[in-house]
Amino acid sequence: MASDAGLGRFSFVLHSHLPYVLAHGRWPHGMVWLSEAAAETYIPLWRVFRKLADEGRRLAVTIGITPVLAEQLADPTFVLEFLEYLELKQKAARRDLEAFTTEGKDNMAKTAKFWIEFYEELEKDFRGPLKKDIIGAFRQLQDEGAIEIITCAATHGYLPLLGTDEAVNAQVKLGVDAYKKHFGRDPKGIWLPECAYRPSYQWSKPTDPNDPGFVREGVERVLQKNGLRYFVVDSHLLKGGKAIGVYMTRFEGLRQLWEQAEKGMKEKVRDEDFDKSPNRLYWVEGTVGDDEPVGILTRDEETSLQVWSGEWGYPGDSNYLDFHKKHFPGGHRYWSVTSPKADLGDKLEYEVDAVEGRLEENADHFVAKLREVLSNAENVPVDQRFVVSPFDTELFGHWWFEGPRWLEKVLRKLDEMDEIEPVHGSELIGSIDEAPVVSIPEGSWGEGGFHYIWLNRDTEWTWPLIYDAEQKMTEAAREFSGHSGLVYELLQQLARELVLLESSDWQFLISTVAARDYSEMRTRNHANEFEFVHQMLRKTAGGKEMTLEEWNRYQAVKE
């Protein structure tokens, strides 16, 4: 067990999220996303954490599980779907094994056997120790003190661009409430969707040049009111932001929002004449007072890029399993990265036994880099010095197949050291009584450091739909929240459609063209369903009954 002495503290912060896909398609977009993530990431990581915890090891893991992901993994529909998925993957691997054996492709046949065993063991664990309850298994790890779980906004709404303070508060409050439901305690920290933050200032809608706007509440104050103590930011926000260059010229609404944010910061910025380090805690301006202050944990670039980068980071190692090239039918992967720039046709066959040595080397390199970063943070008192390396959880196992094994090696090495103390996020916050106070600018960890991925020419049409729905939701809540029966049920369904419409995933997938048609369809569908439910709410509250056709449509919307 690592001691408190030495160079400082460290924590991985993992962010687990998928949009709501239950009853919204299967393949190539929909339920298969959830099954893939569970099979390749969530269960393999649970195995790592369970194994190390049973050995009595200290885990430097703070893991966020979004409310929308927790709800899906806990749904009986997912259990049935996942078991069917595992069966299909096993059947496909057996077909591959037969074909490769017949063709004399011995190495690929060996990999097919690997896939058979991989999915057989997944099914065994899911039915056995997991008890078909992935969320319950992670909750048990937290209850034992092995890991810390943090929350997120309800449906991963992009908080800086939501149109009302009520909408931002609802996303955060629902996130806290869902966390209590699934994990039986209050969350201490939150992963802001896309690490996107907005301070308080005079804000107007970026899609409406005539909007007079109003003074928005800073995201940090919303967090504080909901009992949250810390969140994660990208390093450029701690440093004061950076120009977004070419991105500003691509869309007028983005430039307008940038100018608003800059003006707001100039009016509110503190006189900060000290150097800021990503390796220490800071309280956010406006939260220091009678209530417990809200702190920021800043991404350490040096350690994070070693894992994030597909070109020169660990996942780009030539021996590791290639993500993109798949064998159909079945979709199993039989090729190695070979080179990050290699065409699919040039990929070499994957060799199952060729990665262990590389994983050991990469784990040693990461720990050495971590030691170096902490050693170089001499301007931070050692008792306040730490490194936070945040990643999307799905990187480990889904995008980088060997990632969970690498993570296990790193966690094991850290536990055996005396120089670096493995900690959880709330332990970092709780161990420091006083910290410098900073004002941080608006931004995200997206491309360009601002909102470009979520606000551009391809996505601008989505925001008026959201803003209109938010306004109607606010009015409906004020008017009908005291009602009961069907009126209250319709009001709840209206809120559900709104938060699904607000999901940041739709803009992200449109901008990255990863699932553009699907995301555009989901956006329009949720907007249309919101409008329909809103009409039925007002009709029912007015004393009129739905027609049979309307009732049947409403039942379909609820599914």
N, C-alpha and C positions, 0 to 999 in steps of 0.2 A: 504494500500500500504506500502510495507516494505521501510524502510529508508536506507540511506547510512551508518548509524552508526552500531555499534555492532560487531559481530564476523567476518564478511567477506561476500563474495559473493558465489553464487552457480549457476550452470547450468547443466541440463541434456543435453547430446549431443546424438542424436539418428541418426542411420545410416540406411536409407531405400534403399534396393537394391534387385533386382531379375535379373537373366540373361535374355537375349532376347529370348522369347519363342513364339512370334507371328508367326504363320505359321510353328511352329516346335513342333507339337504334342499337345495333349490335356490332356489325363489322361493315366497312373498315373503321367507322367512327361510332363510338358508343360503348356498350358494355365490355367489349374486348379490351378497351383501355384499362378498365378497372381490374379485370382478371389478369392482364399482363402485369400490372403494377403489384398486385397482391402476390403473384407467383414469383416474380423476378426481384422484387424489392422488399415488400413489407414482411413476408414470411422469412426470407433469408436474413433480414436484419434482426427480426425477432429471435431467430436461432442464435445469432451472434451475441445479442444482449443477454439472452437467457443463459447461454453457456458460460459467459464471463461472470454473470451475476452469481450463478451456482458455484463458481470457483472462488467467490468472495472478492472479486476484483472491483476496483473503483472505475466507473465508466464516465468518461468526459463527453456525455451526450445529452444535449437538450434538443428535443424533437417536437416540432409543431405538427399537429394533425388538425386540418381545417374541419370546421363543423360539417360542411357539406360532404367531405370524405368520410368522416366518422358515421354520419347518418347512412351513407350507402353501404359501408362495410358491415354495419350492424343490421341491415335490412335482410329479411329472410329471402327476398328475391335474389340478392347477391349470392347467398349460400348455395342455392340451387344452380344458379348460372355458373358459379366457380367450379363446382364439382363436375358439371358437364364439360366445362372448358378443360379441366385437368384430364378427363377421360379422352377427349378429342386429341389433346397433345400427345398422350401416350400412344394412341392408335396411330397417329401420324408418324411418330418415331419408329414404331414397329414396322410400318410399311417401308420407311426409309432404310431400316436395317436390312430388311429382306432384299430390297432393290440393290443396295450398295454391295451386299454380300454376293449376289448373283453377278454383279458387274465387276467383281474383283477389286472394289475400292475399299481396301482394308482400313485405311485411316478414317475415312468418312463413316464406315460401318462402326468403328470404335466410338466415334462421336455420337452416332445414333444410339448406341447402347448407353452412353452417358446421359442423353436426353431422356431415355426411357426411365433410367434410375432417378434422374432429377425430378421428374413429374410424379413418379411413384412415391418418392419420399415426401414430396409436397402434400400429396393426398393423405399419406399416412399421418403427417404432422397435423394437417388441418382437421382430420377426423378425430385424432387422438389428443395430444397435449393441448392443442389450441381450442379444442371443443367447438370448432366451427365459429369461433368468436375472436377475431383478430384484435378488435378494439379492447375486449376484456383482457386479452393476454398482455397488451401494452399497459393497460391500467394496473395490472398486477405488478409489473415491473416498476411502475412509479410508486405504487403503494409500498413496495419493498425498499424504496430509496435508490434503486439501481439507475434510473433515468429520471429526467424531468420532462413533462409534456406541457407545451404551451398552446395557446389557442390562436385563432385568426378571425378575421371578419367572416360573417355567416356564410356567404357564398363567394368570398374572394372579390368583393366589390372594390373597384379602384377608387379609394377614398378621396384623393385630392380632386377628382373630377365629378363626384356626385354632387347633385345640385342643391341639396338642403342639408342643414345641420341635423335635422331629424333623420335623414337617410343615413348619414354617417353614424350617428348614435345607434340607430337600429341595427346596422350591420355589426357594430362592436358589441352591443348588448346581447343580441342573439348569439353571437360567438361565445360570450361568457356563459350564457344560459345553457347552450348546447354542451359546453365543456363540463359544467356541473352535472348535467344529465349523464354523460358518458363516463366521467372520471371521478365523480363524487367529491369534488373539492373546488375551491376557487382557483382560477389560474393566476399565476404571478406575472407571466409575460405573454407577449403577443408578437406574432410575425405579421407585420403589416403587409397586405397583398402587394406583391411586386416591390416590397420595401419602399412603398410610395408614401411620402409625407407632404403635408401642407401646413404651414403656420397660419396664424390669424392675420387677415388683412381684408381690405375692401375688394371683394371678389365678384365678378360678373361672368355669366356663361360664355365660354369661348366660342360657341356656335351661334351666338346672338349679339352682334355688335351694338344693338340698341338696348340691351339689358342694363338697367341702372345698377344692378348688383346690391350687395349688402355686406356688412362686416361678418366674415365667417369665423367660426370658432376653430382654434388650432386643434389638429388631430391629437396632440399630446394632452389637451384638456379633456377631450372625450375619453381617452384612455384612463386618465386619472379618476374621472367620475365613475368609471366602471371598475375601479379597484385594481387596475393593471400597473405594474411597477417598471416594466422595461420593454423596449422594442429594439429591433436591429436596423441599422442604416448602412448604406454603402459609404465607402471612405470619402468620396468626393463631397458628400453632404456635411460631414464633420469639418472638412477643410474650407467650407464656405461655398460650395457649388462650383460649377464651371460653365463656360459658354457652350451652347449646344451647336454652334457653328452652322453647318449646312442645313440642319434639321429645321431651323427657324424659318428659312426661306421657302420651305416646301409647303407650308400651310399657314394661312393668315391667323387662324384661331390659335395656333400654337404660339405665334409671336405675341399675340394679344395677351395670352395668359402669362407668358414669360415677363412681359413688361409690368403686368399687375403684380406678379410675385416679387420682382426686383424692387418696385416702388414700396411694396409692403415691408420688405426686409429693411430697406433704408430707413423707414420710419420707426422700426421696432428693434433693430439690431443693437446688441449690447456693445459696449466698448471693450472688446476682447483683445488685450494686448499680450496674450500668452500663446505660446506654441501649443497646438493641439495634437495629441497622439492617439492613433487608433487603439493603442494598447492600455488605455485606462478608461474608467467610467466618467461620464458627465451627466449632470442633471440638466433637463431641458428647461429653458427660460419659461416662466409662467406657471411652473408646477411646484416651485419651492415656496413653502409657506406653512400653513397649518396642516395640510394633508401630507401624506408621504409623497416625496417627489418622484417623478418619472425619469428613468435613466435610459441612456442609449448605449448599446453594445455595437461597436463599429467593426465592419468586416476588415480583416487583415488581408491586404492584397497579396503579399508574398506567398503565404501558405495557401491561400484560396486558389490562386492561379495555377499552382502546381497540380491541382486536381481538376479545375474547371477546363483548362485549355485542352481541346481535342488535338491540337497540332503539336505542342511541345510538353503538355502535361502528361500525367501517368496514363490516362485512358487511351492516348494515342500510341502507346507502345505496340510495336509490330506483332508481338506474340499474342496479344489479347484478342478476344472474340469481336469480330466486326459486327456493328449494329445493323447496317443497311442491307447487306446481301443476305437474302433468305431463299430457302428451297421450298418450292411449292409442288403439290399441295401440302399443307401442314404448317409452313412458315418457320421451320427450324433453321438455325444458322450453323453453317459448317465451314466458315472461312474466317481467317484472322484479319486484323487491321492491315497487316502487311506494310502499309505506309498510309499516313493520313490523307495523302494526295493521290493514292492509287485508285484507278478506275475499278469499277466492280468486276470487270472481266479479268483484271490483273491480280485479284485477291488470291492469296495462297490458302491452302487448307489449314484449318485450325487444328492444333495439336494439344489435346487436353492436358498432357503432362508437361508442357513446355512453359507454363506460366508461374509455377510455384516460386522458382528462383527470382523471377522478375518482381513478383509481389513482395518478396522479402527485401529486395533492393529498394523498391519504391517506398516501402514502409520505413526503412532505415533513413532514406533520403529525407522524407517528410519530417521525421522526428529531429534530424539534424538541422533542417531548415527552421523548425519551430524553436529549437534551442538558440539558433543564431538570431532570430527575430527578437526573442526575449532578452538575449544578452545585449543587443544593440539598443534596446529601449531604456537607456541609462537615464533619460530625463524624467522617467516615471518611477516613483518610490517602489521598491520591490514588493511591498505588501499590498500595493494597488495595481501591480502590473499583470496584464493578462493578454491572451490572444484568443480571438473568436474567429473560427472559420465556418462561415455559413454556406450551405448548399441545398439545392433541391434534393429531397430524399431520393427521388426516382433516378438520380444520377447513379446511385449505388445499386447495381443489379440490372436495372432496365437498360439504361444507356451504356453503362460500363458494367458488363456482366460480372467481372471479377471484383467489383467494388466492395461488396460486403466482406469478402475474404481479406482484402487490403485493410479495410476498416478494423477488422478484428485484430490484425497484426499490430496496427498502430495503437489501438487501445491497450493491448497487452503490454506493449513496450512502455507506454506512458505509465501504466500502473506499476511497473517494475523499476521506475526511476525515482530518485529522490529530488531531482532538480525542478521538476515541473509537476504541479498539483492538478489532477483532473477534477473539474468542478462542473456544476450545473449553473444555468443562468441566474436563478434566484439566489444562489450562494454567492455569486459575484456581487450582486446587488446588496445582499444582506451583510456582507463582510466589510463594507465600506460605509462609514458614517458620514463623511464629508467628501464632496467632490466639486470640482469647478462647474460653474453654470454657463451654458452656451445657448446661443440661438442658432438654429440650423435652417437652411433655406429649403425651398420646395424642390422635390425631385424624386427619383426612383433609381433602381439598379438596372433599368432598361437601357437600350441602346441610346446613346446621347445623354444619358443621365437625367433626362426630364421625362416628358409624357409622350414622346413621339410615337412609340409603338401603339399606344392606346388612343391617341388623338392625331389623326392624319386624314388625308383626302379619302382614303379607303374606308375609314371608320367614322367620319364625322356624322354620317346619317344616323348612327346608332344613338347619339347623345340626345337629340331632341325627343326621341322616343322615351328615353329614360327620364329626362327632365319633366316631360308631360305626365308620365306615370307617377313620379315622385310627388308632384303637386297634387294630383288627384288623390293619392294615398294619404297625404297629410290632411286634406280636407275631409276625406271619408272617415279617417280615424277620429277626428274631432267631432264629427257629426254622429257617428254610429257606434262608438266604442262602448256606450252604455246599453246597447241592445243585447238581446240574447237570441237563442234559437238559430234559425236559418240565416238571419241577418248577420249575426256574429260569425257564423261559419263562413259566410261569403266574405266578410271582412278579413278573416284569417287567410282565406284562399287568395284574396287580392294581395295581401302582404307577401304571400309565398311567391306569386307570379312576379311581383316587383323585385324581390331579392334575386330571383333566378335571372331576370332580365339584366340586373346590375352586375352580374358576374364579369370580371375582367377577362376571363378566358375567351369570350367571343371576339373582342377587339384584338387580343393577342393572336389568336389563330387566323383571323382575317389578315392581319398585317404580315404574319410570317408565312402565309399561304399553306400552312400545315393541314388545315381542314377548313378551308375558306367557305365552300358551299354549305357544309354542315353548320358552321358557326353563323353564317348569315341567316340560314333557315331557322336556327334556334332563336336568334334575336327577334326575328319577325314573328315567330310563333308565340314567344312569351309576351311580346307587345300586344299581339292580337288577343291572346287569352286574357291578359290583364284587362284590356278594353271590354271584352265580353263579360267578365266577372263583375267589372265596375258597373256595367249596364244592368246586370241581374241584381246587383246589390241595391241600386237605387229603385229598381222596379219592385223588388221584394219589400224594401223598407217603406215604399209608398202604398203597400197594401195589395199589390197585384201579384198573381201567381204566375210562375213560369209556364210556358207552353210545354207540351210533351217533348217537342224537338229541343227546346232550350234546356229542359231538365236533363235530357240524355247527353247533350253537349257538355253540360256542367259536370256530369258524372265522369265523362271522358277526360275533362281537364284535370279533375282531382286525382286521376290514376298516376 
